[in-house]
Amino acid sequence: MPTMVTTFAVPSLVGEPLEEELAASINYLASHQLQEQVMMEIAMRYHAPSNCASLKVPVVNSSIWSYIGGSIKTHEVMLQRILNLLASGLTAFGRNFKLAGIRVDSQVGGRLHII
């Protein structure tokens, strides 16, 4: 590779590879839209735990909602849907820690210490 190219190349920030089947699933999910019914079933299966207040998706106050324009409402509903799916995914991820026997000991310097 020419020296000039390497000088201006941006380093790729990637981690260690995942198991091939898991990586293929993630790549598929990231590039294809899931069916609405499937997304709703997943979201209903994994409710945010009662002790994880940050995973509860806020809704717009009903008295304010009536004053918001249609396009803003559309965006707000879309964002709430995305946040609900994200919260469900994080909840499923957290529950899998327990199923896999992985224990989080503490949070050290802003990072989880996994045992």
Residue pairs with C-beta under 8 A, 6 or more apart in sequence:
1 9
17 23
18 26
39 85
42 85
42 88
42 92
43 84
43 85
43 88
45 88
45 92
46 88
46 89
46 91
46 92
46 95
47 88
47 91
48 55
48 56
48 87
48 88
48 91
49 55
49 91
49 94
52 91
55 87
55 90
55 91
56 87
57 80
57 83
57 84
57 87
59 80
60 68
60 76
65 73
68 76
97 103
97 104
102 114
102 115
103 114
103 115
104 112
104 113
104 114
104 115
105 113
105 114
105 115
106 113
107 113
